[in-house]
Amino acid sequence: MSPLVLTLREEPRQRVDMSRLSPDLLSGLKPEHIAAIEISCGNRQVSLGGIFDIEGSDPQQLRIRNSCTRLDGIGSGMKSGSIRVEGNCGDYLGQDMQDGRIEVTGNSGHWTATGMHGGMIGVAGHCGDFAGAALPGDRQGMRGGTLLVQGNAGDRTGDHLRRGTILIAGDTGACCGARMIAGTIVVLGKVGPRPGYAMMRGTLIVNHLPEDLPPAMNDCGEHTLGFLPLLLASYSDLDSRFLALASSPPRVRRFCGDLANDGKGELLVRV
Protein backbone atom coordinates (compact mmCIF):
# COMPACT_ATOMS: atom_id res chain seq x y z
CA MET A 1 0.00 0.00 0.00
CA SER A 2 1.22 3.48 -0.82
CA PRO A 3 1.29 6.25 1.83
CA LEU A 4 -1.76 8.46 2.15
CA VAL A 5 -0.69 11.86 0.78
CA LEU A 6 -2.60 15.08 1.47
CA THR A 7 -1.38 17.97 -0.70
CA LEU A 8 -2.64 21.41 0.28
CA ARG A 9 -3.78 23.22 -2.85
CA GLU A 10 -3.23 26.73 -1.48
CA GLU A 11 -2.71 28.40 1.88
CA PRO A 12 -6.11 28.82 3.55
CA ARG A 13 -7.23 32.28 4.66
CA GLN A 14 -8.19 30.95 8.10
CA ARG A 15 -6.75 28.37 10.47
CA VAL A 16 -7.56 24.71 9.82
CA ASP A 17 -8.14 22.12 12.58
CA MET A 18 -6.31 18.93 11.54
CA SER A 19 -6.90 17.02 14.80
CA ARG A 20 -9.32 14.52 13.20
CA LEU A 21 -6.71 13.24 10.77
CA SER A 22 -4.40 11.05 12.85
CA PRO A 23 -3.45 7.68 11.29
CA ASP A 24 -5.41 5.59 13.80
CA LEU A 25 -8.61 7.59 13.21
CA LEU A 26 -8.27 7.21 9.42
CA SER A 27 -7.44 3.50 9.56
CA GLY A 28 -9.85 1.35 7.55
CA LEU A 29 -11.38 4.27 5.64
CA LYS A 30 -11.41 4.33 1.84
CA PRO A 31 -9.96 7.39 0.07
CA GLU A 32 -13.42 8.66 -0.91
CA HIS A 33 -14.55 8.50 2.72
CA ILE A 34 -11.41 10.31 3.84
CA ALA A 35 -12.07 13.03 1.28
CA ALA A 36 -15.58 13.51 2.70
CA ILE A 37 -14.39 14.13 6.29
CA GLU A 38 -15.42 17.58 7.47
CA ILE A 39 -12.84 19.71 9.26
CA SER A 40 -13.04 23.20 10.73
CA CYS A 41 -11.61 26.07 8.72
CA GLY A 42 -12.13 29.21 10.75
CA ASN A 43 -15.84 29.34 11.64
CA ARG A 44 -17.03 26.99 8.90
CA GLN A 45 -16.86 23.30 8.07
CA VAL A 46 -15.22 22.14 4.84
CA SER A 47 -14.58 18.70 3.39
CA LEU A 48 -11.01 17.48 3.44
CA GLY A 49 -11.16 16.95 -0.31
CA GLY A 50 -12.19 20.56 -0.73
CA ILE A 51 -8.79 21.92 0.25
CA PHE A 52 -6.45 18.92 -0.22
CA ASP A 53 -5.59 16.71 -3.16
CA ILE A 54 -5.64 13.13 -1.87
CA GLU A 55 -3.50 10.25 -3.14
CA GLY A 56 -2.52 6.83 -1.80
CA SER A 57 -4.37 4.56 0.57
CA ASP A 58 -2.33 3.79 3.72
CA PRO A 59 -3.16 6.23 6.55
CA GLN A 60 -0.54 4.60 8.80
CA GLN A 61 1.97 6.45 6.60
CA LEU A 62 0.41 9.90 6.39
CA ARG A 63 2.15 12.63 4.37
CA ILE A 64 1.09 16.28 4.39
CA ARG A 65 2.64 18.22 1.53
CA ASN A 66 2.78 21.96 0.86
CA SER A 67 1.98 22.44 4.55
CA CYS A 68 1.74 25.90 6.16
CA THR A 69 1.54 27.56 9.57
CA ARG A 70 -2.27 27.62 9.50
CA LEU A 71 -2.61 23.85 9.87
CA ASP A 72 -3.17 23.28 13.62
CA GLY A 73 -3.44 20.11 15.68
CA ILE A 74 -1.57 17.77 13.35
CA GLY A 75 -1.15 14.38 15.05
CA SER A 76 -3.36 15.24 18.03
CA GLY A 77 -4.00 12.15 20.13
CA MET A 78 -2.42 9.80 17.58
CA LYS A 79 -1.81 6.26 18.84
CA SER A 80 0.07 4.64 15.96
CA GLY A 81 1.64 5.18 12.58
CA SER A 82 3.70 8.05 11.26
CA ILE A 83 3.09 11.55 9.94
CA ARG A 84 5.53 13.45 7.74
CA VAL A 85 4.83 17.17 7.38
CA GLU A 86 6.61 18.68 4.39
CA GLY A 87 6.89 22.37 5.22
CA ASN A 88 5.83 24.36 8.27
CA CYS A 89 2.89 23.58 10.55
CA GLY A 90 0.75 25.46 13.04
CA ASP A 91 0.08 25.15 16.76
CA TYR A 92 -0.63 22.08 18.93
CA LEU A 93 1.49 19.65 16.92
CA GLY A 94 1.23 16.22 18.57
CA GLN A 95 -1.09 17.40 21.35
CA ASP A 96 -1.93 14.46 23.68
CA MET A 97 -0.01 12.12 21.36
CA GLN A 98 0.08 8.53 22.69
CA ASP A 99 2.51 6.78 20.31
CA GLY A 100 3.87 6.87 16.78
CA ARG A 101 6.21 9.29 15.05
CA ILE A 102 5.84 12.80 13.61
CA GLU A 103 8.45 14.41 11.39
CA VAL A 104 8.30 18.08 10.36
CA THR A 105 10.72 19.34 7.70
CA GLY A 106 10.09 23.00 8.57
CA ASN A 107 9.04 24.91 11.69
CA SER A 108 6.28 24.16 14.20
CA GLY A 109 4.09 26.64 16.08
CA HIS A 110 3.25 27.12 19.75
CA TRP A 111 2.32 24.37 22.23
CA THR A 112 4.15 21.63 20.32
CA ALA A 113 3.87 18.28 22.17
CA THR A 114 1.62 19.67 24.90
CA GLY A 115 0.12 16.75 26.83
CA MET A 116 2.21 14.24 24.87
CA HIS A 117 2.34 10.77 26.51
CA GLY A 118 4.60 8.79 24.16
CA GLY A 119 6.13 8.51 20.73
CA MET A 120 8.61 10.75 18.93
CA ILE A 121 8.29 14.22 17.41
CA GLY A 122 11.13 15.62 15.30
CA VAL A 123 11.16 19.22 14.08
CA ALA A 124 13.88 20.06 11.57
CA GLY A 125 13.44 23.81 11.98
CA HIS A 126 12.41 26.02 14.87
CA CYS A 127 9.67 25.60 17.45
CA GLY A 128 7.39 28.27 18.95
CA ASP A 129 6.69 29.09 22.60
CA PHE A 130 5.50 26.57 25.23
CA ALA A 131 6.99 23.46 23.60
CA GLY A 132 6.08 20.50 25.83
CA ALA A 133 4.39 22.89 28.25
CA ALA A 134 1.00 22.74 29.98
CA LEU A 135 -1.98 24.49 28.45
CA PRO A 136 -3.58 27.27 30.52
CA GLY A 137 -5.53 25.61 33.33
CA ASP A 138 -3.63 22.31 33.07
CA ARG A 139 -1.26 21.27 35.85
CA GLN A 140 0.95 19.06 33.67
CA GLY A 141 2.55 19.53 30.29
CA MET A 142 4.31 16.81 28.34
CA ARG A 143 3.92 13.45 30.13
CA GLY A 144 6.22 11.18 28.11
CA GLY A 145 7.88 10.57 24.78
CA THR A 146 10.61 12.57 23.06
CA LEU A 147 10.56 15.97 21.36
CA LEU A 148 13.63 16.76 19.23
CA VAL A 149 14.01 20.28 17.81
CA GLN A 150 16.96 20.81 15.47
CA GLY A 151 16.62 24.61 15.59
CA ASN A 152 15.59 27.06 18.32
CA ALA A 153 12.65 26.94 20.73
CA GLY A 154 10.73 29.88 22.20
CA ASP A 155 9.87 30.94 25.73
CA ARG A 156 8.63 28.58 28.46
CA THR A 157 9.92 25.40 26.83
CA GLY A 158 8.97 22.52 29.15
CA ASP A 159 6.87 24.64 31.50
CA HIS A 160 5.21 22.17 33.93
CA LEU A 161 6.99 19.25 32.20
CA ARG A 162 5.78 16.08 33.92
CA ARG A 163 7.77 13.35 32.18
CA GLY A 164 9.63 12.68 28.94
CA THR A 165 12.56 14.26 27.12
CA ILE A 166 12.91 17.57 25.27
CA LEU A 167 16.06 17.98 23.16
CA ILE A 168 16.82 21.42 21.70
CA ALA A 169 19.83 21.62 19.38
CA GLY A 170 19.64 25.42 19.14
CA ASP A 171 18.74 28.16 21.63
CA THR A 172 15.74 28.58 23.93
CA GLY A 173 13.92 31.64 25.20
CA ALA A 174 13.11 32.73 28.73
CA CYS A 175 12.09 30.39 31.57
CA CYS A 176 13.12 27.11 29.98
CA GLY A 177 12.05 24.30 32.31
CA ALA A 178 10.02 26.61 34.53
CA ARG A 179 7.87 24.79 37.10
CA MET A 180 9.19 21.38 35.96
CA ILE A 181 7.70 18.46 37.86
CA ALA A 182 9.99 15.79 36.35
CA GLY A 183 11.59 14.83 33.05
CA THR A 184 14.70 15.91 31.15
CA ILE A 185 15.52 18.92 28.98
CA VAL A 186 18.82 19.22 27.10
CA VAL A 187 19.79 22.46 25.31
CA LEU A 188 22.93 22.62 23.16
CA GLY A 189 22.68 26.33 22.36
CA LYS A 190 22.17 29.34 24.60
CA VAL A 191 19.46 29.43 27.25
CA GLY A 192 17.38 32.53 27.93
CA PRO A 193 16.91 34.16 31.35
CA ARG A 194 15.59 32.33 34.43
CA PRO A 195 15.93 28.68 33.35
CA GLY A 196 14.46 26.25 35.87
CA TYR A 197 12.37 28.96 37.54
CA ALA A 198 10.22 27.38 40.30
CA MET A 199 11.15 23.86 39.18
CA MET A 200 10.30 21.07 41.63
CA ARG A 201 12.19 18.09 40.19
CA GLY A 202 13.70 17.02 36.91
CA THR A 203 16.97 17.65 35.08
CA LEU A 204 17.88 20.57 32.84
CA ILE A 205 21.21 20.15 31.00
CA VAL A 206 22.79 23.12 29.21
CA ASN A 207 26.10 23.87 27.48
CA HIS A 208 26.52 27.43 28.72
CA LEU A 209 26.04 29.03 32.13
CA PRO A 210 22.98 31.30 31.81
CA GLU A 211 23.51 34.98 32.62
CA ASP A 212 20.30 35.28 34.65
CA LEU A 213 19.70 32.31 36.95
CA PRO A 214 16.77 32.28 39.39
CA PRO A 215 18.06 33.61 42.73
CA ALA A 216 17.12 30.44 44.63
CA MET A 217 19.24 28.07 42.51
CA ASN A 218 22.03 26.78 44.76
CA ASP A 219 25.52 26.27 43.27
CA CYS A 220 26.76 22.81 44.33
CA GLY A 221 30.10 22.91 42.50
CA GLU A 222 31.53 20.67 39.78
CA HIS A 223 30.81 16.94 39.71
CA THR A 224 31.26 13.82 37.63
CA LEU A 225 27.83 12.21 37.76
CA GLY A 226 27.60 8.51 37.07
CA PHE A 227 24.24 8.56 35.31
CA LEU A 228 25.24 11.16 32.71
CA PRO A 229 27.24 8.88 30.36
CA LEU A 230 24.30 6.48 30.19
CA LEU A 231 21.81 9.28 29.63
CA LEU A 232 23.86 10.98 26.90
CA ALA A 233 24.61 7.64 25.21
CA SER A 234 20.86 7.06 24.83
CA TYR A 235 20.80 9.95 22.34
CA SER A 236 23.45 8.37 20.08
CA ASP A 237 20.87 6.95 17.66
CA LEU A 238 19.39 10.38 16.92
CA ASP A 239 20.27 11.97 13.59
CA SER A 240 21.22 15.30 15.11
CA ARG A 241 23.92 17.25 16.93
CA PHE A 242 23.14 15.11 19.99
CA LEU A 243 25.20 12.29 18.44
CA ALA A 244 28.38 13.91 19.78
CA LEU A 245 27.19 13.90 23.38
CA ALA A 246 27.86 10.18 23.88
CA SER A 247 31.63 10.75 23.73
CA SER A 248 31.72 14.06 25.60
CA PRO A 249 33.08 14.37 29.17
CA PRO A 250 30.29 13.94 31.75
CA ARG A 251 31.67 16.58 34.17
CA VAL A 252 29.17 19.31 35.02
CA ARG A 253 28.59 22.23 37.33
CA ARG A 254 25.45 21.43 39.31
CA PHE A 255 22.82 23.86 40.59
CA CYS A 256 19.92 22.50 42.65
CA GLY A 257 16.54 24.11 43.19
CA ASP A 258 14.44 26.02 42.77
CA LEU A 259 14.77 26.26 46.57
CA ALA A 260 12.07 28.94 46.70
CA ASN A 261 9.67 26.20 45.54
CA ASP A 262 11.16 23.52 47.82
CA GLY A 263 12.56 22.18 44.57
CA LYS A 264 14.70 19.07 44.24
CA GLY A 265 15.49 19.64 40.58
CA GLU A 266 18.88 20.22 39.04
CA LEU A 267 20.43 22.47 36.43
CA LEU A 268 23.60 20.90 35.01
CA VAL A 269 26.06 23.06 33.06
CA ARG A 270 28.55 21.02 31.03
CA VAL A 271 32.17 22.07 31.66
Order of alpha helices (4+ residues) and beta strands (2+ residues): beta-beta-alpha-alpha-beta-beta-alpha-beta-beta-beta-beta-beta-beta-beta-beta-beta-beta-beta-alpha-beta-beta
